[in-house]
């Protein structure tokens, strides 16, 4: 039902083995991108080519993307958007695309903000009089006020509900909750960047538990002070959020370049949420119609099942 391709697991800047944020979610009704950091289009192409060569029966095609969701306006989460849009145009895309992002409420002087970025991106890709691309782009801003989850005013998928859940970061930011309308119990969330203590990160506020939570874990508990200063989370914070939201599986990413041993984060997280693991670039997390959750990890051009715990 859901196949989430993790295409970036590094925090703020790329490393030798980890790229910045970007995720591709394949659903029965098309593809969905959640965050689109620098170089996203190249990572997506590589993922799809490797899957094709592996003959695993899975793909990650840009042509299937129907919507792009952005969590916040820091460049490691959105700077790959315009090149990706341009590449889809060069490849002959004609189907419309929806781009959805959180924004400061009207009258706010919050900077930076997606409103300014959207204005600039419209100039590059086309204005309200018609797109310069070979396809139409619908730009949707969701004003964020308070802590309550907000359903997107535009829902591009017939059977999916997209909900923005306000988080705590240095700019307006949200997590994205994706749920099935026909199977309401099939739900996953991608946190974006956030510090601990998000008001709506509990199962009651989000309307039930989660099959999968993808949550940032920039730091270990030894550097909790840095997490607080920079608006990020530790592995322990991520695990506590997973428990509060009733998540069956926690995948952690957005690791600081100073994290050299991811198992330290897994050990910390499992004290609070046993089914926790650190994601690697290329991981695929699948949720079946019946709710079975599986993880596949890439080695070269092949994927194999990953057991955790």
C-alpha positions as CSV (number, residue, x, y, z in Angstrom):
1,X,0.0,0.0,0.0
2,X,2.7,2.5,1.1
3,X,6.3,2.3,0.0
4,X,8.5,5.0,1.6
5,X,11.9,5.5,0.0
6,X,14.3,7.2,2.3
7,X,16.6,9.3,0.1
8,X,18.4,11.5,2.5
9,X,19.3,11.0,6.2
10,X,21.9,13.6,6.9
11,X,21.3,16.7,9.0
12,X,21.9,20.2,7.4
13,X,24.7,19.1,5.0
14,X,25.6,16.0,3.1
15,X,28.3,13.6,4.2
16,X,30.3,10.9,2.3
17,X,27.5,8.4,2.9
18,X,24.4,10.4,3.7
19,X,22.5,13.0,1.6
20,X,20.3,15.8,2.9
21,X,16.5,15.4,3.4
22,X,14.2,13.9,0.8
23,X,11.6,11.1,0.8
24,X,9.5,9.5,-2.0
25,X,6.3,7.8,-1.0
26,X,4.6,5.5,-3.5
27,X,0.9,4.9,-2.9
28,X,-1.8,3.1,-4.9
29,X,-2.8,6.5,-6.3
30,X,0.6,7.9,-7.3
31,X,3.8,9.2,-5.9
32,X,4.4,11.8,-3.2
33,X,7.6,13.6,-2.3
34,X,8.1,14.8,1.3
35,X,11.0,17.3,1.4
36,X,13.3,17.9,-1.5
37,X,16.8,19.0,-0.4
38,X,19.7,19.7,-2.7
39,X,20.3,17.0,-5.3
40,X,17.0,15.2,-4.7
41,X,16.4,14.6,-8.4
42,X,19.7,12.8,-8.8
43,X,19.0,10.6,-5.7
44,X,15.6,9.7,-7.0
45,X,16.9,8.7,-10.4
46,X,19.7,6.6,-8.9
47,X,17.1,4.9,-6.6
48,X,14.9,4.0,-9.5
49,X,17.7,2.8,-11.7
50,X,19.0,0.5,-9.0
51,X,15.5,-0.8,-8.4
52,X,15.1,-1.5,-12.1
53,X,18.4,-3.4,-12.2
54,X,17.6,-5.3,-9.1
55,X,14.4,-6.7,-10.7
56,X,12.8,-6.4,-7.2
57,X,9.4,-5.4,-8.6
58,X,9.6,-1.9,-7.1
59,X,10.2,1.5,-8.7
60,X,10.5,5.1,-7.7
61,X,9.6,7.1,-10.8
62,X,9.5,10.8,-11.0
63,X,6.8,10.6,-13.5
64,X,4.5,9.1,-10.9
65,X,4.8,12.1,-8.5
66,X,1.5,14.0,-8.1
67,X,2.4,16.2,-5.1
68,X,5.4,17.6,-3.2
69,X,5.0,18.3,0.5
70,X,7.6,20.6,2.3
71,X,8.1,20.7,6.0
72,X,9.9,24.0,6.4
73,X,12.0,26.5,4.4
74,X,15.5,25.6,5.5
75,X,17.4,24.9,2.3
76,X,18.5,21.4,3.1
77,X,14.8,20.5,2.9
78,X,13.7,22.4,-0.2
79,X,16.6,23.6,-2.3
80,X,16.3,20.7,-4.7
81,X,12.7,21.6,-5.6
82,X,13.2,23.9,-8.6
83,X,15.8,21.7,-10.3
84,X,13.4,18.7,-9.8
85,X,10.5,20.7,-11.4
86,X,12.7,21.7,-14.3
87,X,13.9,18.1,-14.9
88,X,10.3,16.8,-15.0
89,X,9.6,19.5,-17.6
90,X,12.6,18.4,-19.7
91,X,11.3,14.8,-19.5
92,X,8.0,15.9,-21.1
93,X,5.7,16.0,-18.1
94,X,2.2,17.2,-18.8
95,X,0.3,16.1,-15.7
96,X,-0.4,18.9,-13.2
97,X,1.6,18.9,-9.9
98,X,0.7,20.3,-6.5
99,X,3.3,21.8,-4.1
100,X,2.2,22.3,-0.5
101,X,4.1,24.0,2.3
102,X,3.5,25.7,5.7
103,X,3.6,29.5,6.0
104,X,3.4,32.2,8.6
105,X,-0.1,33.6,9.1
106,X,-1.2,36.7,7.2
107,X,0.3,39.8,8.7
108,X,3.2,38.0,10.3
109,X,6.8,39.2,9.7
110,X,8.3,35.8,10.2
111,X,11.4,35.4,8.1
112,X,12.4,33.3,6.2
113,X,9.1,32.0,5.0
114,X,7.7,29.9,2.1
115,X,5.6,32.9,0.9
116,X,8.8,34.6,-0.2
117,X,10.2,31.5,-1.7
118,X,7.0,30.6,-3.5
119,X,7.0,34.1,-5.1
120,X,10.6,33.6,-6.4
121,X,9.9,30.1,-7.6
122,X,6.8,31.2,-9.5
123,X,8.9,33.7,-11.4
124,X,11.2,30.9,-12.4
125,X,8.6,28.3,-13.3
126,X,5.7,30.6,-14.4
127,X,3.3,33.1,-13.0
128,X,-0.5,33.1,-12.5
129,X,-1.0,33.8,-16.2
130,X,0.4,30.5,-17.2
131,X,3.3,28.2,-16.5
132,X,6.5,28.3,-18.4
133,X,6.7,24.6,-17.8
134,X,4.9,22.1,-19.9
135,X,2.6,21.3,-17.0
136,X,0.6,23.3,-14.4
137,X,1.9,23.7,-10.9
138,X,-0.5,24.5,-8.0
139,X,1.3,26.3,-5.2
140,X,-0.5,25.8,-1.9
141,X,0.5,27.6,1.4
142,X,-1.1,26.5,4.7
143,X,-1.0,29.3,7.3
144,X,0.2,27.9,10.6
145,X,-1.3,29.3,13.8
146,X,-1.4,27.4,17.0
147,X,-0.5,23.8,17.6
148,X,-3.5,21.8,16.2
149,X,-3.1,19.6,13.1
150,X,-4.5,21.2,9.9
151,X,-5.8,19.2,6.9
152,X,-4.4,20.6,3.6
153,X,-7.1,22.7,1.9
154,X,-6.1,20.9,-1.3
155,X,-6.1,17.1,-1.3
156,X,-4.5,15.9,-4.6
157,X,-5.1,12.1,-4.0
158,X,-8.5,10.4,-4.1
159,X,-7.9,8.0,-1.2
160,X,-5.3,9.9,0.9
161,X,-5.6,12.6,3.5
162,X,-2.7,15.0,3.9
163,X,-2.4,16.7,7.3
164,X,0.1,19.3,8.5
165,X,1.1,18.9,12.2
166,X,2.9,22.0,13.6
167,X,6.3,21.3,15.0
168,X,8.9,23.3,17.0
169,X,11.8,24.7,15.0
170,X,13.4,28.0,14.3
171,X,11.0,28.8,11.5
172,X,7.4,27.8,10.7
173,X,7.5,24.0,10.4
174,X,5.3,21.0,10.2
175,X,5.3,17.2,10.2
176,X,3.3,15.6,7.4
177,X,0.7,12.9,8.3
178,X,-0.4,10.7,5.4
179,X,-3.5,8.5,6.0
180,X,-5.8,6.4,3.9
181,X,-9.4,7.3,3.7
182,X,-10.6,3.8,2.8
183,X,-8.2,2.3,5.4
184,X,-8.0,5.0,8.1
185,X,-5.8,2.8,10.3
186,X,-3.0,2.9,7.6
187,X,-1.1,6.0,8.6
188,X,2.5,7.3,8.5
189,X,4.2,10.6,9.5
190,X,7.4,12.3,8.5
191,X,8.5,14.9,11.1
192,X,10.8,17.3,9.3
193,X,12.9,19.2,11.8
194,X,11.7,19.7,15.4
195,X,12.7,19.9,19.0
196,X,11.0,17.9,21.7
197,X,7.7,18.8,23.3
198,X,5.5,19.2,20.2
199,X,2.0,19.7,21.6
200,X,0.2,17.6,19.0
201,X,2.6,14.7,19.0
202,X,0.2,12.3,20.8
203,X,-2.2,9.8,19.5
204,X,-5.3,11.7,20.6
205,X,-4.3,14.9,18.8
206,X,-3.5,13.1,15.5
207,X,-6.6,10.9,15.7
208,X,-5.0,7.6,16.4
209,X,-1.7,5.7,16.2
210,X,0.8,5.4,13.3
211,X,2.2,2.5,11.3
212,X,5.4,4.4,10.8
213,X,7.0,7.5,12.3
214,X,10.0,9.0,10.5
215,X,11.5,11.4,13.0
216,X,14.7,13.4,13.1
217,X,17.4,12.4,15.6
218,X,20.1,15.0,15.0
219,X,21.8,14.4,18.3
220,X,22.4,11.8,21.0
221,X,21.3,12.5,24.6
222,X,24.8,13.6,25.5
223,X,24.2,16.8,23.4
224,X,20.6,17.5,24.5
225,X,21.7,21.1,25.1
226,X,22.5,21.6,21.4
227,X,19.3,20.0,20.4
228,X,17.4,22.6,22.5
229,X,19.5,25.5,21.1
230,X,19.1,24.6,17.5
231,X,15.5,23.3,17.5
232,X,16.3,19.6,16.9
233,X,15.8,16.3,18.7
234,X,17.8,13.5,20.2
235,X,17.1,9.8,19.6
236,X,15.5,9.7,23.0
237,X,13.2,12.6,22.1
238,X,12.2,10.8,18.9
239,X,11.5,7.6,20.7
240,X,9.3,9.4,23.3
241,X,7.4,11.0,20.5
242,X,6.9,7.6,18.8
243,X,5.5,6.2,22.1
244,X,3.2,9.1,22.6
245,X,1.8,8.8,19.1
246,X,1.4,5.1,19.3
247,X,3.8,4.5,16.4
248,X,4.5,0.8,15.6
249,X,7.9,1.6,14.0
250,X,10.2,4.5,14.4
251,X,12.8,5.4,11.7
252,X,15.3,8.0,12.7
253,X,17.2,10.3,10.3
254,X,18.7,13.9,9.9
255,X,21.8,12.7,11.8
256,X,24.5,15.2,12.7
257,X,27.8,14.6,10.8
258,X,29.4,14.1,14.2
259,X,27.4,10.9,14.7
260,X,29.8,8.2,13.7
261,X,28.1,5.2,15.3
262,X,24.3,5.2,14.6
263,X,23.9,2.2,17.0
264,X,24.3,4.6,19.9
265,X,21.1,6.4,18.7
266,X,19.3,3.1,18.4
267,X,20.3,2.0,21.8
268,X,19.1,5.3,23.3
269,X,15.8,5.1,21.4
270,X,15.0,1.5,22.3
271,X,14.9,2.3,26.0
272,X,11.7,4.1,25.2
273,X,10.5,2.5,22.0
274,X,11.8,-1.0,21.2
275,X,11.0,-1.0,17.4
276,X,13.4,1.8,16.5
277,X,16.2,2.0,14.0
278,X,18.4,4.6,12.2
279,X,17.6,4.9,8.5
280,X,20.2,4.7,5.8
281,X,19.9,6.4,2.4
282,X,18.1,4.0,0.1
283,X,16.0,2.2,2.7
284,X,12.5,1.3,1.7
285,X,9.8,1.0,4.4
286,X,6.6,-0.7,3.2
287,X,3.2,-0.9,4.8
288,X,0.7,-3.5,3.4
289,X,-3.1,-3.1,3.3
290,X,-3.3,-5.4,6.4
291,X,-0.7,-3.3,8.3
292,X,2.4,-5.5,7.9
293,X,5.5,-3.3,8.1
294,X,8.8,-4.3,6.4
295,X,12.1,-2.6,5.9
296,X,14.5,-3.3,3.0
297,X,18.1,-2.1,3.0
298,X,20.2,-1.6,-0.1
299,X,23.6,-3.1,-0.7
300,X,24.9,-2.2,-4.1
301,X,22.0,-2.7,-6.5
302,X,20.1,-5.2,-4.3
303,X,17.8,-4.8,-1.3
304,X,17.4,-7.3,1.5
305,X,15.0,-7.5,4.5
306,X,16.2,-5.7,7.6
307,X,15.3,-7.0,11.0
308,X,15.5,-4.7,14.0
309,X,15.5,-5.2,17.7
